[in-house]
Amino acid sequence: VRAALGYDQLNIVGGSYGTRSELIFMRRHPSSVRTATLFRTVANDATTPLQFARITQNALDGLIAECAGDAECHKAFPRLREEVSEILARAGKEPVHVQVTDPKTGKPFDLRLTRFGVGQTLRYMLYSTDRAAQLPLYVHLAAQGDFKPLAGFAVDNGGIESPGYFLSVTCSEDVAFIREEDIAPAVAGTFLGDTRIREQQAACKAWNGAKLGREHQAPTVSDVPTLIISGERDPATPASDGEKTVRNLRHGIHLVVADGSHSNNGMKGQDCELELMVKLIESGTTEGLDTSCVAKMERPAFALSVGDPEVALAAADLNRLTGTYREESGFEVSFDVVDGKHLRASFSDGQPPLVFVPTSPTRFRAPYGGLGITFRVEEGKAVGVGLEQGGQSQGGELKRVR
């Protein structure tokens, strides 16, 4: 594609598994790369999901320690570690049944949460700094018997959109290299255990993937100016993978975002990462790159409640808000009414739809807290909407386009 388009060199950018794609491309085509930016690096020799249990445990332990050191969080959730153990034990004794809303249809259904299901949900909450800020609250509510917020998050974030593609990659590049003797020590003392590993191994036995040699896992050695940015508490691609990778990149730099995760949604100063990428591409070198903005990034405040109570709105009040709203970047959100009392948001970037409950005629929140939306109404019709995460504005206002 590069050659067909007539480019001599590329500035390549990737995140998560995309970083491994970059590293392999840099190794195969060193003269075709001008700069590389890697967000949340997957090392060439990482054998996911072997390391997931350990790095997820580290991320959870770090979050618990952060909560204990935060006056408001510690006051609200003084038994966070114990409550995590309690809800895992309860779901392990027998599955927890919770009625939740299907974001695609707006209809209620019964969800069955096993111990592994609870564990996976906690892991996926740790994926993003805004969701991690809600984890102590969700755990506390579940320990008191209210699993609905945790179950709602499981519904919104469960499943794999392209399982065939996922298995084609992970079975060949990761699972095939997991040695049986490495599993027990990798999961010892973790709340996730080996279930994820065993399930992925079982799926790969039935999947006819490519057969790769050990050379695939060899490190990438390169002179390409490379920027690597990791999150301190990432449960998927640990900062240690970034550190391991940068050792073989002669003009590489590795930055670790304090309290950061796989996604830094909701963090103050999160634009820093993209700004550094732009600076690298513009200058073509990591020499003299000003990285001071990384130290100014701050995690979102811990959530202490799910938000304002739900109110009932008339059909006319809901209908005036439906339609499509667009941001300057081209990102769009479309709203329609489901079950006669809620709004469903569908996003142009492919993320799963979300159902929002009204807390006033113009303000809505996700049923289980965190994300909120506020409509701007003029002459009885909505003309714009703003998105909030943890009480903080997320980007500019989206203007109604239809």
Solvent accessible surface area in square Angstrom, and as a share of the most:
residue,aa,sasa,rsa
1,V,150,0.86
2,R,70,0.26
3,A,74,0.57
4,A,94,0.73
5,L,120,0.60
6,G,62,0.59
7,Y,118,0.45
8,D,123,0.64
9,Q,83,0.37
10,L,48,0.24
11,N,59,0.30
12,I,24,0.12
13,V,68,0.39
14,G,11,0.11
15,G,38,0.36
16,S,38,0.24
17,Y,67,0.26
18,G,24,0.23
19,T,0,0.00
20,R,2,0.01
21,S,53,0.34
22,E,10,0.04
23,L,1,0.01
24,I,16,0.08
25,F,62,0.26
26,M,1,0.01
27,R,75,0.27
28,R,165,0.60
29,H,83,0.37
30,P,84,0.53
31,S,90,0.58
32,S,10,0.06
33,V,4,0.02
34,R,82,0.30
35,T,1,0.00
36,A,0,0.00
37,T,1,0.00
38,L,0,0.00
39,F,29,0.12
40,R,12,0.04
41,T,1,0.00
42,V,14,0.08
43,A,3,0.02
44,N,7,0.04
45,D,60,0.31
46,A,8,0.07
47,T,21,0.12
48,T,21,0.12
49,P,1,0.00
50,L,25,0.12
51,Q,37,0.16
52,F,19,0.08
53,A,4,0.03
54,R,83,0.30
55,I,19,0.10
56,T,0,0.00
57,Q,26,0.12
58,N,86,0.44
59,A,2,0.01
60,L,3,0.02
61,D,47,0.24
62,G,21,0.20
63,L,5,0.03
64,I,16,0.08
65,A,65,0.51
66,E,50,0.22
67,C,2,0.01
68,A,59,0.46
69,G,72,0.69
70,D,38,0.20
71,A,86,0.67
72,E,114,0.51
73,C,0,0.00
74,H,85,0.38
75,K,172,0.73
76,A,38,0.29
77,F,7,0.03
78,P,84,0.53
79,R,110,0.40
80,L,6,0.03
81,R,113,0.41
82,E,87,0.39
83,E,10,0.05
84,V,8,0.05
85,S,65,0.42
86,E,72,0.32
87,I,2,0.01
88,L,6,0.03
89,A,65,0.50
90,R,118,0.43
91,A,3,0.02
92,G,45,0.43
93,K,180,0.76
94,E,116,0.52
95,P,41,0.26
96,V,13,0.08
97,H,114,0.51
98,V,17,0.09
99,Q,114,0.50
100,V,3,0.02
101,T,37,0.22
102,D,38,0.20
103,P,11,0.07
104,K,140,0.59
105,T,69,0.40
106,G,1,0.01
107,K,135,0.57
108,P,87,0.55
109,F,75,0.31
110,D,88,0.46
111,L,37,0.19
112,R,144,0.53
113,L,6,0.03
114,T,45,0.26
115,R,97,0.35
116,F,50,0.21
117,G,21,0.20
118,V,0,0.00
119,G,1,0.01
120,Q,26,0.12
121,T,7,0.04
122,L,0,0.00
123,R,2,0.01
124,Y,65,0.25
125,M,0,0.00
126,L,5,0.03
127,Y,55,0.21
128,S,13,0.08
129,T,7,0.04
130,D,12,0.06
131,R,39,0.14
132,A,11,0.08
133,A,9,0.07
134,Q,5,0.02
135,L,0,0.00
136,P,0,0.00
137,L,8,0.04
138,Y,1,0.00
139,V,0,0.00
140,H,41,0.18
141,L,36,0.18
142,A,1,0.01
143,A,36,0.28
144,Q,127,0.57
145,G,41,0.39
146,D,66,0.34
147,F,7,0.03
148,K,93,0.39
149,P,6,0.04
150,L,0,0.00
151,A,0,0.00
152,G,1,0.01
153,F,8,0.03
154,A,21,0.16
155,V,35,0.20
156,D,22,0.12
157,N,58,0.30
158,G,52,0.50
159,G,75,0.72
160,I,92,0.46
161,E,144,0.64
162,S,58,0.38
163,P,76,0.48
164,G,26,0.25
165,Y,140,0.53
166,F,59,0.25
167,L,27,0.13
168,S,51,0.33
169,V,25,0.14
170,T,6,0.03
171,C,11,0.07
172,S,6,0.04
173,E,23,0.10
174,D,6,0.03
175,V,15,0.09
176,A,72,0.56
177,F,19,0.08
178,I,19,0.10
179,R,128,0.47
180,E,107,0.48
181,E,113,0.51
182,D,38,0.20
183,I,3,0.02
184,A,70,0.54
185,P,84,0.53
186,A,20,0.15
187,V,20,0.11
188,A,60,0.46
189,G,78,0.75
190,T,20,0.12
191,F,19,0.08
192,L,11,0.05
193,G,23,0.22
194,D,49,0.25
195,T,48,0.28
196,R,37,0.14
197,I,3,0.02
198,R,91,0.33
199,E,98,0.44
200,Q,12,0.05
201,Q,33,0.15
202,A,60,0.46
203,A,38,0.30
204,C,19,0.11
205,K,181,0.77
206,A,93,0.72
207,W,96,0.34
208,N,146,0.75
209,G,15,0.14
210,A,68,0.53
211,K,179,0.76
212,L,68,0.34
213,G,30,0.29
214,R,142,0.52
215,E,126,0.56
216,H,20,0.09
217,Q,20,0.09
218,A,41,0.32
219,P,80,0.50
220,T,4,0.02
221,V,83,0.48
222,S,9,0.06
223,D,81,0.42
224,V,11,0.06
225,P,25,0.16
226,T,0,0.00
227,L,0,0.00
228,I,0,0.00
229,I,0,0.00
230,S,1,0.00
231,G,0,0.00
232,E,89,0.40
233,R,30,0.11
234,D,5,0.02
235,P,0,0.00
236,A,7,0.05
237,T,6,0.03
238,P,19,0.12
239,A,23,0.18
240,S,72,0.47
241,D,12,0.06
242,G,0,0.00
243,E,76,0.34
244,K,78,0.33
245,T,13,0.07
246,V,21,0.12
247,R,173,0.63
248,N,45,0.23
249,L,6,0.03
250,R,159,0.58
251,H,83,0.37
252,G,18,0.17
253,I,49,0.25
254,H,35,0.16
255,L,27,0.14
256,V,66,0.38
257,V,0,0.00
258,A,64,0.50
259,D,32,0.16
260,G,0,0.00
261,S,4,0.02
262,H,34,0.15
263,S,39,0.25
264,N,11,0.06
265,N,70,0.36
266,G,0,0.00
267,M,4,0.02
268,K,108,0.46
269,G,46,0.44
270,Q,59,0.26
271,D,91,0.47
272,C,4,0.03
273,E,15,0.07
274,L,100,0.50
275,E,88,0.39
276,L,0,0.00
277,M,34,0.15
278,V,67,0.38
279,K,83,0.35
280,L,0,0.00
281,I,51,0.26
282,E,129,0.58
283,S,65,0.42
284,G,18,0.17
285,T,46,0.27
286,T,11,0.07
287,E,126,0.57
288,G,85,0.82
289,L,30,0.15
290,D,85,0.44
291,T,38,0.22
292,S,60,0.39
293,C,32,0.19
294,V,17,0.10
295,A,95,0.74
296,K,147,0.62
297,M,12,0.05
298,E,97,0.43
299,R,52,0.19
300,P,5,0.03
301,A,77,0.60
302,F,16,0.07
303,A,24,0.19
304,L,78,0.39
305,S,74,0.48
306,V,44,0.25
307,G,38,0.37
308,D,85,0.44
309,P,104,0.66
310,E,83,0.37
311,V,58,0.33
312,A,102,0.79
313,L,26,0.13
314,A,63,0.48
315,A,67,0.52
316,A,75,0.58
317,D,46,0.24
318,L,1,0.00
319,N,83,0.43
320,R,65,0.24
321,L,0,0.00
322,T,33,0.19
323,G,20,0.19
324,T,10,0.06
325,Y,0,0.00
326,R,97,0.35
327,E,37,0.17
328,E,184,0.82
329,S,94,0.61
330,G,41,0.39
331,F,44,0.18
332,E,28,0.13
333,V,0,0.00
334,S,41,0.26
335,F,6,0.03
336,D,51,0.27
337,V,45,0.26
338,V,8,0.05
339,D,72,0.37
340,G,54,0.52
341,K,108,0.46
342,H,17,0.08
343,L,0,0.00
344,R,46,0.17
345,A,1,0.00
346,S,51,0.33
347,F,23,0.10
348,S,69,0.44
349,D,91,0.47
350,G,50,0.48
351,Q,78,0.35
352,P,61,0.38
353,P,26,0.16
354,L,14,0.07
355,V,7,0.04
356,F,1,0.01
357,V,8,0.05
358,P,0,0.00
359,T,22,0.13
360,S,32,0.21
361,P,68,0.43
362,T,39,0.22
363,R,100,0.37
364,F,5,0.02
365,R,35,0.13
366,A,6,0.05
367,P,35,0.22
368,Y,24,0.09
369,G,2,0.02
370,G,26,0.25
371,L,25,0.12
372,G,10,0.09
373,I,2,0.01
374,T,42,0.24
375,F,7,0.03
376,R,96,0.35
377,V,43,0.25
378,E,88,0.40
379,E,186,0.83
380,G,47,0.45
381,K,109,0.46
382,A,0,0.00
383,V,43,0.24
384,G,0,0.00
385,V,0,0.00
386,G,23,0.22
387,L,24,0.12
388,E,40,0.18
389,Q,15,0.07
390,G,52,0.50
391,G,66,0.64
392,Q,48,0.21
393,S,86,0.56
394,Q,44,0.19
395,G,56,0.54
396,G,47,0.45
397,E,56,0.25
398,L,1,0.00
399,K,106,0.45
400,R,58,0.21
401,V,64,0.37
402,R,160,0.58
